[in-house]
Amino acid sequence: VPASTTTVVVNKRVLAPEATTRAALSGNLDINAGSGNTTITMYDSLGTAHEVKVTFAKSATPANTWTWQASSTDTSIGVVGAGTITFNADGTIYTGGSGTISALTTNGSNRLNVAVDFSSIAQYTGSSGASNVAVADRDGYSSGTLQGFSIGTDGIVQGSYSNGQRQPLGEVGLAVFTNPEGMEKIGENLYTTTVNSGDYSGAVEVGTG
């Protein structure tokens, strides 16, 4: 009895979303401003975007200490996240260079647990007198639909999606001819060798270009 087989069909017209798991912040918490904030866009496992605000406040004591608190006006999520950052006398972070923000959604997606990197934030006296903290890096994205494709010199077919992402769709075998323009067209996109083109002198292994 022959063994049964299962055919797995992968839908590459639609790219599945990826939940946010990490974010990195950078910038300056102005020592005279005493406060600052930034917003992180976080994607859940269903691809829904949620805006989470991180607010910084300078503590009166001890010196060079700030607290941070995560919140959101998005009623579809409950956000939990808070911590303390302490800076050295030279404005670099001493403790509290990382933290976690968790969010529980009401749309049936998985709980978000995002590792936040604060290590690129400094505490200096800025010329503007205001804090300036922004998102430097973040993973996660919404679902996307295939918008087009391109074929690289390595034979890999790359798909481009509406969410700005790219992924391999397939591969094409490539051959090298001495005179490719000497080949004879025998169909819509079919060509055959001729004496003028010569036989192929080599092939390109897919993925090596």
C-alpha positions in Angstrom: 0.0 0.0 0.0 1.6 3.3 -1.0 2.2 5.8 1.7 -0.3 8.7 1.8 1.0 12.1 1.0 -0.1 15.6 2.0 0.2 18.6 -0.3 0.8 21.8 1.5 -0.3 24.9 -0.4 1.4 28.1 0.6 -0.5 31.3 -0.2 2.2 33.8 -1.3 -0.3 36.4 -2.5 -0.9 37.4 1.1 2.0 37.8 3.6 1.0 36.9 7.1 1.5 39.6 9.8 4.3 39.5 12.3 3.7 40.5 15.9 6.0 43.1 17.5 8.4 41.6 20.0 11.1 44.3 20.3 11.6 48.0 20.1 14.6 50.3 20.6 14.4 53.9 21.6 17.1 56.6 21.2 17.5 60.3 21.8 17.8 62.7 24.7 15.9 63.3 27.9 16.6 66.9 28.6 17.6 67.4 32.2 15.9 70.9 32.3 12.7 69.8 30.6 12.1 67.1 33.2 9.7 65.1 30.9 9.4 63.5 27.5 7.4 61.0 25.6 7.3 58.9 22.4 4.9 56.6 20.7 5.6 53.0 19.6 3.4 51.4 17.0 2.9 47.7 18.0 1.4 45.0 15.8 -0.5 42.1 17.3 -0.5 38.6 15.9 -3.5 39.4 13.7 -1.7 42.4 12.2 -3.7 45.1 14.0 -1.6 48.2 14.9 -1.8 49.7 18.4 -0.3 53.0 19.4 1.5 52.8 22.8 2.8 55.9 24.4 5.9 55.9 26.7 6.0 58.8 29.0 9.2 59.8 30.9 9.3 62.0 34.1 12.4 63.1 36.0 12.4 62.3 39.7 13.3 64.9 42.2 15.6 62.4 44.0 17.8 60.6 43.6 19.7 62.7 41.1 19.8 61.6 37.4 16.8 59.3 37.8 13.8 59.1 35.5 10.7 56.9 35.6 8.8 55.7 32.5 5.2 54.6 32.0 3.5 52.9 29.1 -0.1 53.8 28.3 -2.6 53.9 25.4 -5.8 55.7 24.4 -6.6 52.6 22.3 -9.6 51.0 24.2 -9.0 47.7 22.5 -5.9 47.0 24.5 -4.8 47.0 28.1 -1.2 48.1 28.5 1.2 47.3 31.4 4.7 48.6 31.5 6.8 50.9 33.9 10.3 51.3 35.1 13.2 53.5 36.3 16.2 54.7 34.4 19.3 56.0 36.2 22.0 58.0 34.4 25.7 58.4 35.1 27.2 61.8 35.7 28.3 61.9 32.1 24.7 61.5 30.8 24.9 57.8 29.8 22.6 55.1 31.2 23.7 53.4 34.4 20.7 51.2 35.2 17.3 50.5 33.6 18.5 50.2 30.0 15.8 47.7 29.2 12.2 47.0 30.1 9.1 45.1 28.9 5.7 46.4 27.8 2.8 43.9 27.7 -0.6 44.5 26.1 -3.7 42.3 26.1 -6.0 42.9 23.2 -9.8 42.4 22.9 -9.7 41.2 19.2 -8.6 37.6 19.9 -4.9 38.1 19.1 -2.1 36.8 21.3 -0.8 38.8 24.2 1.9 41.3 23.2 5.2 41.1 25.2 7.6 43.7 23.8 11.2 44.0 24.9 12.1 47.7 24.9 15.8 48.8 24.7 16.4 52.2 26.3 20.2 51.9 26.2 20.6 54.5 23.4 18.9 57.3 25.4 21.1 59.9 27.0 20.4 62.7 29.6 22.0 66.0 28.5 21.1 69.6 28.5 19.8 70.2 25.0 19.8 73.4 23.0 16.1 73.3 22.5 15.3 72.8 26.1 13.0 69.9 25.2 13.4 66.1 25.4 13.6 64.3 22.1 13.1 60.5 22.2 12.1 58.4 19.2 11.7 54.8 18.0 15.0 53.8 16.4 14.1 50.2 15.6 11.1 48.0 15.9 9.9 44.7 14.4 6.4 43.6 13.5 4.2 44.5 10.6 0.6 44.1 9.3 -0.5 41.6 6.7 0.3 42.5 3.1 -0.8 41.7 -0.4 1.5 41.0 -3.3 2.1 44.1 -5.4 4.8 42.9 -7.7 8.0 40.8 -8.1 11.5 41.0 -9.4 14.1 38.4 -10.4 17.6 38.9 -9.1 20.9 38.0 -10.8 20.9 35.0 -8.5 17.7 33.6 -9.9 15.6 34.3 -6.8 12.1 35.7 -7.4 11.4 38.3 -4.8 7.8 39.4 -4.0 7.1 43.0 -2.9 4.1 43.5 -0.6 1.8 46.4 0.3 3.2 46.5 3.9 6.7 47.2 2.6 8.0 43.7 3.2 9.7 41.3 0.7 9.9 37.6 0.6 11.2 34.9 -1.9 8.5 33.5 -4.1 10.5 31.0 -6.0 13.6 30.5 -8.1 14.6 30.4 -11.7 17.5 28.4 -13.2 19.9 30.6 -15.1 22.4 29.8 -17.9 25.2 31.9 -19.4 25.6 32.2 -23.2 28.5 33.7 -25.1 26.1 35.7 -27.3 22.6 35.8 -25.7 21.4 38.2 -28.4 22.1 35.5 -31.0 19.4 33.2 -29.6 16.2 32.6 -31.7 12.8 33.5 -30.3 10.4 30.6 -30.8 7.5 31.8 -28.6 6.2 34.4 -26.2 9.1 34.1 -23.8 10.8 31.0 -25.3 14.2 31.0 -27.0 16.5 28.4 -28.5 20.2 28.3 -29.1 21.7 29.0 -32.5 25.1 28.8 -34.0 25.4 32.5 -33.4 24.5 32.2 -29.7 26.5 29.1 -29.0 25.7 26.6 -26.3 25.5 27.8 -22.8 29.0 28.0 -21.2 27.9 27.6 -17.6 25.0 27.9 -15.3 24.3 30.0 -12.2 23.5 28.1 -9.1 20.3 29.5 -7.7 20.9 31.9 -4.8 24.6 32.5 -5.6 24.4 35.2 -8.3 
